[in-house]
């Protein structure tokens, strides 16, 4: 079975999507529609802006979403039997499997980005990558710290990202190293994504999600919050609301997709990060890139 996977924040690069814009009229039309919806020419930043401009959350998230969704829209033989997205990538996956309309999803992604940026400004917060510790040990250390710090991204075995207040993450990093972590590296991100500190963003996004039409998908989406396949529009809607404050269970999602018959994982969007993670989760899994 063919599974399509969609990357999240961090996969962006200057020049992303320019080839699609220049080579496909359908892609050009979608990019121009996105410029209208967003109220600024995001294509200018994507194709020829600076890295600093592209790193702004309000730009990064729609940019990655657009690259992923438009690449899927113009790809030959795009026939997903299951889909999943890493964090932001879940919105791309929901367009690819027809749960969300392109315009509706873009508006949600833009709203999400602005809400997350605002939540980050409320208090200093950050994330850190923990390498070489068992998930259970990372969870245990986080639970022992009085500050807000939680497991946020289960990327692959031995690679987990934690999220929380600056003090909480810094203390957790010290304890992780003492417990034998190979690395505990604070990441250059704007805030504590997928943690309770995103509660204000979740509340803001909930209203927008509940006012958006969700349809039954053409194939199951394996969602971040529970790593389970979903087809029911209301279930998908509720899981998407929880996503901002809940961890991204990517390892578990890939494992479940494999158990359900996935034989090929095709990454759709900028970069090859997810292909690498899939191979670390299961060395025998076959991966590829949508072109």
N, C-alpha and C positions, 0 to 999 in steps of 0.2 A: 504494500500500500504506500502511496505517495503522500508524505506530510510536508506542508509548507510552513516555514517558521520565519518570523518577522522580528528584526532587531529593535532595541530600545535606545535610549539616550546614551551617547558616547560613540556611536557609529558614524557620526557626521564627518564630512570632509569638504573643503572648498572645491567646487566644481561638480559636486554631486547632482545628478539628474540632468546635466547639460546635454549629454549625448542623447538621452531620451527626448528632450525638448527639440533637438535639432533633427532627429531621425524619424520621428513619428508625429503626424498631425494630431492624432488622438491624444498623445501625451501633451503636446503644446496646448491644445484646447483645455485640458484639465489643469495644467499649470496656470494658465491665464485665468481660469475660473477661480482658482485658489487665490490668486492675487486680488481679485475682486472681493471675495469673501473676507479675506484677512484685512483688507484696507491698506495694504502696502505691498510693494513688489518683493515678495520673499524670494522670487527667482533671481533677482539681482544679487542678493546676499548669498544664495546657494551657489550660483555659478561663478561669481567673481568678487564676493565680499572678502572680509578678513576672517581669520580664525576666531578672533575675539567677538566679532559680530555674530558669527555662527554659533558661538558657545552660549549666547544668551538663551535661557530656557524658553522664552516666548518665541524664539526663532528656531532653536534646535528641534523641539518636539514636532511642530508642524513640518519642518524640513524633512526629517527622517520619515515621518508618516507619508508625506507626498512622494518621496523617492520610492518607498516600498510599494505603496498602493498603485502608483502609475506604472512602475515596472511590471507588476502583476497584470495590470490592465492591458498592456501591449505585448505581453509574453506569448509566445506560441505554445500551444498544448498546455495551457494552465488548467490543470484538472485536479484540484485538491480533494483528497479523501479524508483528510483531517488537517486542522490548522492550529497554530499556537503562536503567541507573541510574547516577547520578554518585556514586561512592564508596558511602556508606551506602545510597543509592538502589538499588544493585544487589540488595539483600535484598528491597526492595519489588517490584522487577521480577520476582524469582524466585517470589514469592507470586502475583503477577498472572498469570504464565504457567504456574502450577501445578507448578513444580519443588519448591517447599517449601510445607508446610502452615503456616497462619497462626501456630499456637501454637509450632511448631518454630522458625520464623524469628524470632518475637519473643524467644524465649529466646536465640537466637544474637546478635541485635542487642543485647540487654541485656548479655550476656557480653562482646561486642565493646567496648561502651561502657566497661564497668568495666575491662577489660584495657588499653584505650587510655589511660584516665585514670591507671591505675597506672604505665604505661610513661612517661607524661609527668612523673610525679613522680620518676622515677629520675634524670633530669638535665635541666637547663634546655635547652629547645629551642623552636623556633618556626617560623613560615612567613612568606613575603613574596610579594606580588603584583608581578610584573615586567610592565610595559606598554611596548609599542613596540619590542621586540627580536625578532629571528628566533629560533625555537626552538633552532637549531643554535648560535647565539652564547651563549644562556643556558646550554646544556649545556656548552659549551666553558669558560666562566668557572667554572661549578660544579666541573668536573673539575680546574681549576688550583688550587683552594683546598685546603690540607691538612686543614682541619676537615671534618666530615661536612656536606655540603650537596648536595642533588640536585634535579633537576626533578621535581615531584610531581604537579601538575595541568596537563595540556594542555587548557585551557578553550576557547580559540578562537585563531585566528591573531593574534599580537601580545599575547596575554594568557596568561601562564604563571605558575604558583605554584611557588616553590621551598621546600624544607623541610630542616631540619637543626639543628645546634647553634646556640645564640644567637650565638656568635662567628662561626661559619661563615656564617650568614645575613646578619649585619651586614656582614661583609667583602664578601660577594657583592653586596649592595645597593650598596655604594660602587663596586665595579667595574662593575656594570651601568649605573649612572648615567654613569660615565666613558666607557662604551662607547656611550652614546647612548640609553639607556632613557628614555622619557618620564616614567615613574614607577617607583620601587622602594620599595614600601610594606610595612613589617612589619605583619602582621595580628594582631588581638587573639584569638589561638587558644591553646589550652592546651599545644600541643606539636607535634612534627614528624611529622604524619601522612604516610603514604605515603613513608616513608624507612626506611633501615636501623635507625633508632632505635626503630622499632616492632617489633623482632624478638621481644622478650619477649611482647608482646601477640599476635603472630602464632603463637608456639608455644602459647600458652594457648588461642587460638581454634581452632587446628588440631585439637586433641583433640575439642572440641565439634562441629566441623563433620564430622569423620570418624565421629562417633557419631550423626549425624542422617541421616534418610532423604531422599535426593534422588531425584526421579522425572523421567521424560522430559517435557520441557515441551510445551505445545500450540503453541508457536512459538519461534523462535530468540531467545536472549538474547545481546546484543553486550556482551562483558565488558570491564571496565576494563583488564585486564592486557595484552590483545593486540588489542583492538578488532575481534575476529572473532566471527562468529555461532556459537553452540554449542547443541546439543540433547542431547548425551551427558551423563548425570548425573554420571559420574565426572570428565569433563573440567571440567564446571562446578564441581564440588566442589574440585578441585585449584586452579583459577583463583581461587576465592573465598578459599582459604587464602593464596595469594600476594598478594592484593590489598592487605593492610595495609602491606607494605613496598615494593610496586611503584607506579609512577606511574599516575594516572588518565588514560587516553588518550581523553579525551572528543572532542577535535577529530577524531581518527582514527576513532572509533566512529561519529560522525555522518556523516563522509565515506563510510565503508563502508556504512552503512545507505542513504544516498542512492544509492550505486553499485548496491546490491542491490534498488533499486526503491521506497524510501520516498518517498511523496508528501505525507504529512501527519504532523507530529510533535505528539502530544497530551501536554501535561504534566499529570501526575497527582500532586497533593500541594500543599503550601503554596507560595505565591509563583509568580513567573514567570521565575525566573533562567534556567532551561534554554531557554525559548523565545527569550530574548535571545541566548544563546550560539549556538543553532542558526542564527538569522538572521545572526549575525556570521560563522559558518562558511560559510553559503550564503544570500545575500540572496534567492534565488528560492524557498527552502524555505517551505512553508506550515506555520504553527504554530497551536495552539489550546490551550485549557484544559479539562480535564475538570471538569464541574460536577455 
